């Protein structure tokens, strides 16, 4: 009995000492103090707060391309991704997130997002055995040849003139073309939209991947379909006052 009684006393003393050494009642614990937005460095938090609205949860795609697409990450380099995150893409829906571009993120936070995308979602060897095109165009484009290449590789899904079809969206829509850069078009042609069932440059025609030049030319043809005043279904004369 004395042994159990002594153990009980020791436990009570331990609890009392612990209570005396803890934070006083009503005071926040040290680890409960809020972290300043500029101090957040965790990739999953930064991505969820800044990127997931367009690129989808876990990078699976949404209004914008899937950043977790291993084909995309095998073609693009980290410097290009970081530049887009930091500075955005002028004339498109992609804003600049760095403080230097009017955003809210520090350079270290931009670095954390960039490195996190690659360290979490790259799959090594994904393009082994293929001859991938370059991320950016390296040769002069020919829009006329691009129209022919479009009909070979793209028209079966997106329609003869890019007006859309049962399997694919309208990609010559003036509003769409106004909101996407030439590089954005090239990226989509190369990587497809796997989250939407659209194949990459190897899968449009079985056994016949698009060449780098054909991709460059198709992008030039699509870009040539841009209009000066997109999204306006009526001519200016329709708005004339009586």
C-alpha positions in Angstrom: 0.0 0.0 0.0 2.8 2.4 0.8 4.4 1.8 -2.6 1.2 2.6 -4.5 0.5 5.6 -2.3 4.0 7.0 -3.0 3.5 6.5 -6.7 0.3 8.4 -6.6 1.9 11.3 -4.7 4.7 11.4 -7.3 2.2 11.6 -10.1 0.3 14.5 -8.4 3.6 16.4 -7.8 4.5 15.9 -11.4 1.2 17.4 -12.6 1.5 20.3 -10.3 5.1 21.1 -11.4 4.0 20.8 -15.0 1.1 23.2 -14.5 3.4 25.7 -12.8 5.9 25.6 -15.6 3.3 25.9 -18.4 1.9 29.1 -20.0 -0.3 31.0 -17.6 -4.1 30.7 -18.2 -5.4 33.1 -20.9 -2.1 33.4 -22.6 -1.5 31.9 -26.1 0.9 29.0 -26.5 4.1 29.8 -28.3 3.2 27.5 -31.2 -0.3 29.0 -31.5 1.0 32.4 -32.5 -0.2 33.3 -36.1 2.5 33.3 -38.8 2.8 36.4 -41.0 1.7 35.7 -44.6 5.3 36.5 -45.8 6.7 33.8 -43.5 4.6 30.9 -44.9 7.0 28.6 -46.7 5.2 25.3 -46.9 4.6 24.3 -50.5 1.2 22.7 -50.0 -0.1 25.8 -48.3 1.4 28.3 -50.8 0.1 26.2 -53.7 -3.4 25.9 -52.2 -3.6 29.6 -51.5 -2.2 30.9 -54.8 -2.4 28.3 -57.5 -5.1 25.8 -57.0 -8.0 28.1 -58.0 -6.8 27.9 -61.6 -4.5 24.9 -61.8 -6.6 22.6 -59.6 -6.1 20.8 -56.3 -2.8 19.0 -56.2 -2.0 20.4 -59.6 -4.6 18.3 -61.4 -5.8 21.0 -63.7 -8.8 23.3 -63.9 -9.3 26.5 -65.8 -5.6 26.3 -66.5 -3.3 23.4 -67.3 -2.4 20.7 -64.9 1.0 21.6 -63.3 1.3 18.1 -62.0 1.4 16.7 -65.5 4.7 14.9 -65.7 4.9 15.4 -69.5 4.7 19.2 -69.0 7.4 19.1 -66.3 9.7 17.0 -68.4 9.6 19.6 -71.2 9.6 22.9 -69.3 12.6 24.1 -67.2 12.4 25.4 -63.6 13.6 28.9 -64.7 10.7 29.3 -67.1 8.1 28.2 -64.5 9.6 30.5 -61.9 9.5 33.4 -64.3 5.8 32.8 -65.0 4.9 32.5 -61.3 6.8 35.6 -60.4 5.9 37.9 -63.4 2.7 36.4 -64.8 2.0 36.5 -68.5 1.0 39.9 -69.9 -2.4 39.9 -71.6 -3.6 36.6 -70.2 -5.3 35.5 -67.0 -2.0 34.6 -65.4 -1.0 37.3 -62.9 2.4 38.0 -61.4 2.6 36.7 -57.8 5.9 38.2 -56.8 6.0 41.4 -54.9 8.2 43.0 -57.6 5.3 42.4 -60.1 2.6 43.7 -57.7 1.8 40.4 -56.1 1.9 39.3 -52.5 4.7 36.7 -52.5 8.4 37.1 -51.5 11.1 35.8 -53.8 11.7 32.9 -51.3 8.0 32.0 -51.5 8.1 32.0 -55.3 11.2 29.7 -55.1 9.3 27.4 -52.7 6.4 27.0 -55.1 8.6 26.5 -58.1 10.8 23.9 -56.4 7.8 22.2 -54.8 6.1 21.7 -58.2 9.2 19.9 -59.5 10.1 17.9 -56.4 6.6 16.7 -55.8 5.3 16.0 -59.3 8.2 15.2 -61.6 8.4 11.6 -62.9 11.8 10.7 -64.1 12.1 8.9 -67.4 8.6 9.8 -68.5 9.8 10.7 -72.0 12.5 8.1 -72.4 12.5 6.7 -75.9 10.6 9.7 -77.4 11.9 12.7 -79.2 10.2 15.6 -77.4 9.8 19.0 -78.9 11.4 22.0 -77.4 9.4 24.0 -74.8 9.8 27.2 -76.8 9.8 27.6 -80.6 13.3 27.6 -82.1 12.5 28.0 -85.8 10.5 30.4 -88.0 6.8 29.5 -88.2 4.6 29.1 -91.3 0.9 29.6 -90.7 -0.1 28.1 -94.0 1.7 24.9 -93.2 0.2 25.1 -89.8 -3.3 25.0 -91.2 -2.4 21.7 -93.0 -0.9 20.3 -89.9 -3.9 21.3 -87.9 -6.2 19.4 -90.2 -4.0 16.3 -89.9 -3.7 16.3 -86.1 -6.4 18.4 -84.5 -9.4 18.8 -86.7 -11.0 15.4 -85.9 -11.6 16.7 -82.3 -11.7 20.5 -82.6 -13.4 20.9 -86.0 -12.1 21.8 -89.4 -11.6 25.4 -88.5 -11.2 25.0 -84.8 -14.8 25.8 -84.1 -15.2 22.8 -81.8 -16.7 19.3 -82.1 -18.0 16.4 -80.0 -14.6 15.5 -78.7 -13.0 18.9 -78.3 -13.6 22.6 -77.5 -13.5 25.5 -79.8 -9.8 26.6 -80.0 -10.2 29.4 -82.5 -12.8 31.1 -80.3 -11.8 34.8 -80.2 -12.1 35.1 -76.4 -10.0 32.0 -75.8 -7.3 33.2 -78.2 -7.3 36.6 -76.6 -6.6 35.1 -73.2 -3.8 32.7 -74.1 -0.3 33.5 -75.2 1.5 31.9 -78.1 3.7 30.0 -75.6 0.5 28.9 -73.8 -0.9 27.5 -77.1 2.4 25.7 -77.8 2.4 24.2 -74.3 -1.1 22.9 -74.8 -0.3 21.5 -78.3 2.7 19.7 -76.8 1.3 18.4 -73.5 -2.4 18.2 -74.3 -4.8 18.4 -71.5 -4.7 15.0 -69.9 -7.2 16.0 -67.2 -9.7 16.6 -70.1 -8.7 13.6 -72.1 -6.8 15.5 -74.7 -3.6 13.7 -75.8 -0.1 15.1 -76.0 1.8 15.7 -79.3 2.3 11.9 -79.7 -1.3 10.8 -79.5 -3.3 12.8 -82.0 -2.5 10.4 -84.9 -1.5 6.9 -83.7 2.1 6.1 -84.5 2.7 9.6 -85.9 3.8 12.2 -83.4 3.9 15.8 -84.4 7.3 17.2 -85.3 8.7 20.3 -83.6 8.1 22.3 -86.8 4.5 21.1 -87.1 3.8 22.3 -83.6 5.4 25.7 -84.3 3.3 26.0 -87.5 0.0 25.0 -85.9 0.6 27.6 -83.1 1.2 30.2 -85.8 -2.0 29.3 -87.6 -4.0 29.5 -84.3 -2.4 32.8 -83.4 -3.3 34.2 -86.9 -7.0 33.6 -86.0 -6.9 36.2 -83.3 -9.2 39.2 -83.8 -8.6 42.8 -82.8 -11.6 43.2 -80.7 -12.5 39.8 -79.2 -15.8 39.0 -77.5 -17.9 41.5 -79.5 -20.6 39.8 -81.4 -22.0 43.0 -83.0 -20.4 45.6 -85.2 -20.0 49.1 -84.0 -22.8 50.3 -86.2 -25.3 48.3 -84.1 -24.6 50.6 -81.2 -25.1 53.8 -83.1 -27.5 56.2 -81.4 -30.7 56.9 -83.4 
